[in-house]
Amino acid sequence: RSCARALEAAGAHGASALVLLDEPGASTEPAEGAAVAQALIEELLARGARLVATTHASPLKLLALRDTRLQVAAMQRRRVDRRNGPGAAKLPTYSMLLGAVGGSYALEAAAREGL
């Protein structure tokens, strides 16, 4: 239903529509979810909407790198040694790096937790 609302807003408001997508397509099989999210993003852009999307999906990151209507950015992280805990961690600095593709730290986080 949220996809339909985003498309309705873009259709009704065109260039004045701002659509925020948080991890579109994340609640399903990853390849299918990324394909659905890409179709949604392309349709929103075709309708003239401005949008902000967060993603960990590599196909969507690649779309943003090749499509001149999109811009990619990543959140900066810095390594912090924890003297009272297991190993080092990468913590967010809350600084956005325009033009950079961010990575996922899931495996690093899992290792830190002993998984």
Secondary structure, DSSP 8 states (H G I E B T S, - for coil): -HHHHHHHHHHHHGGG-EEEEESTTTTS-HHHHHHHHHHHHHHHHHTT-EEEEE---HHHHHHHHH-TT---EEEEEEEEE-TTSSSEEEEEEEEEEET------HHHHHHHTT-
